[in-house]
């Protein structure tokens, strides 16, 4: 299967986003504070900023 440059780039970006999300969730779970949910939400907002 041959991917165009754009498709390949999109896949790479998706993979990076997935890893970053997992990392953010892992950190939030580690903290286990009342700010956990806020941190997760903030990370998601930051990520969607970077992606768009």
Secondary structure as a PSIPRED ss2 file (coil, helix, strand):
# PSIPRED VFORMAT (PSIPRED V4.0)

   1 X C   1.000  0.000  0.000
   2 X C   1.000  0.000  0.000
   3 X C   1.000  0.000  0.000
   4 X C   1.000  0.000  0.000
   5 X H   0.000  1.000  0.000
   6 X H   0.000  1.000  0.000
   7 X H   0.000  1.000  0.000
   8 X H   0.000  1.000  0.000
   9 X H   0.000  1.000  0.000
  10 X H   0.000  1.000  0.000
  11 X H   0.000  1.000  0.000
  12 X H   0.000  1.000  0.000
  13 X H   0.000  1.000  0.000
  14 X H   0.000  1.000  0.000
  15 X H   0.000  1.000  0.000
  16 X H   0.000  1.000  0.000
  17 X H   0.000  1.000  0.000
  18 X H   0.000  1.000  0.000
  19 X H   0.000  1.000  0.000
  20 X H   0.000  1.000  0.000
  21 X H   0.000  1.000  0.000
  22 X H   0.000  1.000  0.000
  23 X H   0.000  1.000  0.000
  24 X H   0.000  1.000  0.000
  25 X H   0.000  1.000  0.000
  26 X H   0.000  1.000  0.000
  27 X H   0.000  1.000  0.000
  28 X H   0.000  1.000  0.000
  29 X H   0.000  1.000  0.000
  30 X H   0.000  1.000  0.000
  31 X H   0.000  1.000  0.000
  32 X C   1.000  0.000  0.000
  33 X C   1.000  0.000  0.000
  34 X C   1.000  0.000  0.000
  35 X C   1.000  0.000  0.000
  36 X H   0.000  1.000  0.000
  37 X H   0.000  1.000  0.000
  38 X H   0.000  1.000  0.000
  39 X H   0.000  1.000  0.000
  40 X H   0.000  1.000  0.000
  41 X H   0.000  1.000  0.000
  42 X H   0.000  1.000  0.000
  43 X H   0.000  1.000  0.000
  44 X H   0.000  1.000  0.000
  45 X H   0.000  1.000  0.000
  46 X H   0.000  1.000  0.000
  47 X H   0.000  1.000  0.000
  48 X H   0.000  1.000  0.000
  49 X H   0.000  1.000  0.000
  50 X H   0.000  1.000  0.000
  51 X H   0.000  1.000  0.000
  52 X C   1.000  0.000  0.000
